[in-house]
Amino acid sequence: MSRQGENIYHRKDGRWEGRYIKGRKLDGSIRYGYVYRNTREETKRVLDVFKTSYQPAVPKPSSTISLTFKEWALVWLRRIELRVKRTTFSNYHYKLNKYILPIFKHKKLYEINEESIYLYIEELQNNHLSMSSIQSIFTLFKQVLSSGLSRIKCDATFLTLIKLPRRDWSRVTSLSLSEQKRLSLAASQEPAKKGLPVLIALHTGMRIGEIAALEWCDIDFEKNIIQVSKTCQRILNQKKTPAKTYIHIDGAKTKNSIRVIPMTPFLREKLKQYRQDGELARWVFTNNDGPCEPRLLTNYFHKIRKKVGLTHIHFHQLRHTFATRCLEALSDIPTVSALLGHKSTQLTLDVYSDVLMDQRLQTIEKVATYIS
């Protein structure tokens, strides 16, 4: 039992607990501190030391303290707009408005804590988003919140303690060799503008945005190489104009995405023939004197794959198919990683672990044959 005004209590576990005012939160509510000792006398002695040595500061009124997440997010977007690529800015703008602001827009920055963040992560999972998407959204959220808390001089170290669920790499699906041959034959029979993008993906592993951004100056027929340094995307228009989106050519996805890919003899001949038959244009695939956007190339692809009865596949699987064929040919990991433009060989190992397992089985079978 405690004496009035002392704030000392005898706990059920036998210890004595002393409570003192440690400070105040940004909303003005009291923040308590606690001491624990085995006797009342010792607890009171330590508690008196804390009470006399600690002078709780009353926070000064500040307009920044009441900042909501949305108010700060808009400031943050304006600050980074000129420092990042347009495609990156458009991506940030979209994710904030689609996934983050609907939950946190009215929350004061200092009110957001670990519990509310873990509930948010759980909600993202319940919306059936992949772990890679959740990771991307959370990274952006943490970046905005951390800078906002720093702005109002509030501790943000708790953000480093929040751990996302482990990201399991999903099994990549690629075409079998027979499916690839069927698709390649059908693409070869189409007009080059429609079929050639499919062949380029199968023979180089290039992303669809990289294929759409290809210029003839990127293809060196003498050296037999393709230089990949750009990407083409349709992005949201932030300006108040009738067009909601527009085509934008930007630098490669990452510095590792800038790469040189040798051409197979088959692809080289297809491109040379297309070059000879076509007009002298800047872009390899054109539409209305500009680059042919990825969405149109995707439509061409789906029409071709339907003709050969390939269902439930998307254009990006052609990139996986290229990587799989390289690994089946026993190419070394660093080479495949460089051809794909991966940031590390570990990423290649993670994504294509199943294909590599087949390689390991083949190796063991060869060893067994050799030593038997």
Secondary structure, 3 states (H helix, E strand, C coil): CCCCCCCEEECCCCCEEEEEEEEECCCCCEEEEEEEECCHHHHHHHHHHHHHHCCCCCCCCCCCCCCEHHHHHHHHHHHHCCCCCHHHHHHHHHHHHHHHHHHHCCCEHHHCCHHHHHHHHHHHHHCCCCHHHHHHHHHHHHHHHHHHHHHCCCCCHHHHHCCCCCCCCCCCCCCCHHHHHHHHHHHHCCCHHHHHHHHHHHHHCCCHHHHHCCEHHHEECCCCEEEECEEEEEEECCCCCCCCEEEEEEECCCHHHCEEEECCHHHHHHHHHHHHHCCCCCECCEECCEECCHHHHHHHHHHHHHHCCCCCCCCHHHHHHHHHHHHHCCCCHHHHHHHHCCCCHHHHHHHCHHHHHHHHHHHHHHHHHHHC
